[in-house]
């Protein structure tokens, strides 16, 4: 009702985001995609109750509820949610063609729905559009070139799909980590296409999960999808549950297709609704097992052991990758992005000087083939108590020694040729407070210069 009011009266009512500004309604979930998904999932169920209503009043009330849900889905402007609703409503065409539905009640509900949708199209607030207008932005015509253009747009999704495929290629085994896609998507798109996009999901539930979890972490959800697909194509063994199971199957199928183009199930209410429909379908499909409980319990041990082993391997692979190639500086190096910490002056230029804290790191651009690095310590007690200094380049130890005070050490560091950037990391065992510079924690003093290539 909130979404309907926003669509017909005031788009800014309870709107807390940018939805009204872009011609969409956000509903009571404050998110157009989530609100549209929730109403799209429940609309077929409302029409099912209209079909089985025991009185004309019950039929009309449930049909009007279904109409309100469909109109709500429409005014959110979500193309994927409209797809979900249309596929879900296909269950009634299936039942009508198979002769198992009350055709009169279905026709009444369909006529009422069509009339109200036509009225909605003329009564909508001028600032609110619908999913067809947004669909025309992707598919401007019906030629083969237009279809190819739409397919490319839906696959790339303004760079989010491209970023997901790049992450899968970089980390196919264990993925980039749960929740990490949103954090990395903007940097990946900038590295690949040289423009910035706001952090968001991969615009495809399956692609998003695979990017974050990799092959090892995806075994569970892929196996669950296989089981759910098997349930979707299995005929319900109980005649009394045939109609509701058909509605559930079509609705879940529609949501699965919508999940190829978005991720509405990120919202908790939408996810709970999908799980409810899925397990309701499994319950309706469940038949008598013939008293084989002991055998089932025995057979269940093997998949449990396999799941535990898989979880341990996945955890180990994730931990290893998190300390190596998924560590932020290594990600920055791979994406050709500046990244540093522990430095009092940045080292992104071709030459200069700086001081570090106890632990410092910088991802330097490979400006030439050689970097001249001079480092020393200025600790007042370093002559009697030398400072332990460690320096690494791309994870390879360059220096591990004790430094007295003001004893410079110079390195000529070959810059790796196969990277646009490389990592310089330093660590000292203690710092001191410098009264001259008023810095409370000083570790190393460094000068650097990229030498001209010979």
Protein Blocks (a to p, Z undefined) as FASTA:
>chain_A
ZZmmmmmmmmmgopabfmlmnopaebjnopaklmmmmmmmmmmmmmmmmmmpcbfklmmm
mmmmmmmmmmmmmmnopaklmmmmmmmmmmmmmmmmnopacfklmmmmmmmmmmmmmmmm
mmpcfkbccfklmmmmmmmblcfklmmmmmmmmmnnnolmmmmmmmmmmmmmnonbehkl
mmmmmmmmmmmnopacddddehiaklmmmmmnommlmmmmmmmmmmmmmmmmpccfbfkl
mmmmmmmmmmmmmmmmmmmnccfklpmklmmmmmmmmmmmmmmmpccehhpmmmmmmmmm
mmmmmmmmmmmmmmmmmmmmmmmmmpmklmmmmnopacdehiabdckbmbdcddddfbdc
dddddfblbdcdddddfbfklmmmccdddddeehiafbdcdddehiacdddddddfkbcb
dcdddddfbdcddfklopabdcbdcdddddddZZ
